[in-house]
Structure formats: structure tokens, C-alpha cells
């Protein structure tokens, strides 16, 4: 019996050696990176205590193009401004696909805009861009809707009467209502229990992405689908959002309002009718529901998180807050706010850009997948390889930014105090997969924050010396919960 155990152990050791040797042979075809171990690949280098600067540190060791093996799957990471730009801009076609791993395939149903590829993605994205313009992005009607939501937020903040409160739920509700107006022409109240459940679920779902449970789902989906856990909750919220979209589509069809389109659903239903005889059309109700699903996930939490960071940073830096408020009061005469006003506010513009740079809302940029074999700076990246553009490494590149780790609006100002647009400012990505809602997000951020700063001076609660600026873990690293005092300004009374 003892001899049998020795034999089995020896056989296992030999198999592990063969497995390791084979894996090392595979690694030779990819850019260098951390040693790939059996079963876990190069994940040992990242560890369980993943930090924002983990990938940046790996790049310092292996170069700006390196490979991290996730079990048996190679993931090529692009780091630093020049390499990320070259990959996303100079290789548009090769890096146009989104990798559909098991979880994201279930989340996105391979439909819509965010989680689709090929002809379907191109048609849905082209229609999305066209319709966003039709709905008035950059025009006064859309700005008026955002301004109305911003005023609702002012009323909620004012009800706190300058006492410490957590602004998070009110902000996510107001931002989400902008998406509601764009997609199906309706807003929800803060007291709506179903809407509150949906928003809270989206927050939990985003925290799940990038977690250990998420990694398990990607590696052993056949088992995880039968086990309880946070993955069930994340996919359940996705199903709930998809069902809500389906319900709104049916209501629009019954009203037949889409012949005079007012929102995204109207325009889409009208396009479905026009394309019903086209054999190559991808316009159908499932794709429409998934597009709405994608808009909510991409457009609610991200903009809301940026606004929460803005309030936190301006509260911690009252001198910068005062300077922004003074510029707004000196320059803006009208009580109504127009996005074009941002051009008249160089310091405010610089502060807004620096908030988005210094508190980039993702751990890394969204992953791509190579559609064909490609060569990048002498490295061969085979077809089907997952490629991650580390946008954080661009926004914190010490070669490009004077003080990358600090909140410093001077990064976007010249010596005369004029605003300077920076090519290295890529919070919305680059290339053909650049954020579809970039213009809407910029407009929301500006109108919401200017409206709030006109109405309130944000201050630390009594006894609090500073709000925590360290993010928590997650795909969209959330802030630690905080409370702030929104003290009404005399001019707003």
C-alpha cells in the first residue's frame, strides 16, 4: 500500500512538471511577465490584496507590454500613455472586440452595445451614437432635463439644513433618472422601493466584478451556476434590469408613441419597423432591452461615483472649492447653466478634469480581444488574446504628469491660467470602443456640480479633520462611506 502512494505521488510530480514545462513553452509566444505557475498562472503576483497601483508596479518590472496568465489564459496588459495610445488608436480593427468570458457572456447575453461584437455591435453602436445626437446631446433640451434633476438634488441636499449627511443615494438616484429620461422618458422618485432596490443591486453587482467569487465564476462557471453566492445576486439584478426594460418597451408599443419619438425606445422601435425587411438587421426587442441595460450599468454608477469623488475632494480642499465658486459667480450671469459655459471657466474646467484624472473610476480600462494576429512594438499578440489597456497607468504616468499622485488642477493650466486640453487625459478610453455616453457624462458632471456649488459650500462635519480619499476594492472602486455638510450659500437664498 505504501508503495502505491509513493507511485501516485511520483506520478503527480511528473505530471505537474510536464504541465509546468508546457505552460512555459506557451509563454514564449507572448510578451514577458510574472512566472506562470500551475493552475493559478501569474495571479500570485497580483495576490488577494489587489491595489490600484499593482499593475503599474508590474510594468516597472517587466516593461509596458507584459503578460499575466490567468490559469491557462494569457492576458496582455498595455501600460503607459504611448503604448496604450498606440494599441487603441493605431490598431483600431485588431482591438475592436470585447472578450466574452463566461460571466460577461451571461451578463450581456451577447447583445446590445457593451457585450457584443462584429456586425451586431457595429450596428447597435452606430444607432446608439446617432440616436444620442437626435435626443439632443449638446442641445438645450437635454441640458434642461439634466438641470431639472440637478435642482431636485439641490432640494434634497437643502432638506438636510446643513447637518452631516451621506449624499450617495440622492446622487445615484438623480444621475440614474437622467438615464431614465434618455431611454424611456420617465423619472423615479427617491421613495420608489423597486427603483431603490435596482440601484442598490447595481452597486453590489459592480463590487462583485473583480472579486474572488467573480474569478471563480470565470474559471468554473459550470459549477458556480449551481452554487449560491454573490454571483447569483449580480446576475439576478441584471435580469431585473432587463425585465424592466422589456416592460417599458411593451408600454411604448401599446402607446404607439414611437411614431413621434421622444426617447431611445421610441427611436429604436421606429428603426425596427423601418428595418423589418432587411435580412441583415440586428434591430430587435432583445437588443433594445440589452442596450437599455448597458446604458444603466455604464451610465449610472460611473457618473454618480465621479460626482461623489468631486464633493469629497472639494470638501477636503476648501481653497480649491472657494476658487471654483468665485469663478462661477464672476463669469456666469444667467441662473440657467449651459454646457458651453465650461469654455468660459478655465479654472473650473481644470478642476473638473483633475477630479476625473486623480480619481479614475475604474481599476483599468475595459478589456479588448484581438481579432487577428497583431504586432505591437515587436511583440506578437496572437488572435483571440485578451488585451487590457491600463488607463490608470496613463492617468498616473509620471512622465506625463508633474505630480500624478496628487490632486493638482495645475495639470490642466498653463502659466497664464488658461485651460490646456491634455492628450493623455483618457478616462473615457480611446479608439472604436471609446465610451458611447462620453458627451452625456461630461454634460451631467458639469451641470450637476456647478448647480450644487452655486447653492452650497461643502464642509467637513464637526470633529472630522479629513474625509478618506482611499477607494475600496472593485471594478469601479467605490469611496468609503462619508458624510458632509452642505451649507447653503447666502447668494442662493
Buried (B, 14 or more C-beta within 10 A) or exposed (E): EEEEEEEEEEEEEEEEEEBBEEBEEEBEEBBEBBEBBBEBBBBEBBEEEBBBEBBBEBBEEBBBBBBBBBBBBBBBBBBBBBBBBBBBEEBEEBBBBBBBBBBBEBBBBBBBBBBBBEEBBBBBBEBBBEBBEEBBBBEEEBBBBBBBBBEBBBEBBBEBEBEBBEBBBBBBBBBBBBBBBBBBBEBBEBEEEEBBEBBEBBBEBBBBBBBEBBBBBBBEBEEBEEEEEBBBBBBEBBEBBBEBBBEBBEEBBEEEBBEEBBBBBBBBBBBBEEBEEEEEBBBBBBBBBBBBBBBBBBBBBBBBBBBBBBBBBBBBBEEBBEBBBEBBEEEBEEEEBBBEBBEBBBBBBBBBBBBBBBBBBBBBBBBBBBBEEBEBEEBEBEEBBBBBBBBBBBBBBEEBBEEBEEBBBBBBBEEEEEBBEBEBBBBBBBBBBEBBBBBBBBBBBBBBBBBBBBBBBBBBBEEBEEBEBEBEBBBBBBBEEBBBBBBBBEEEE
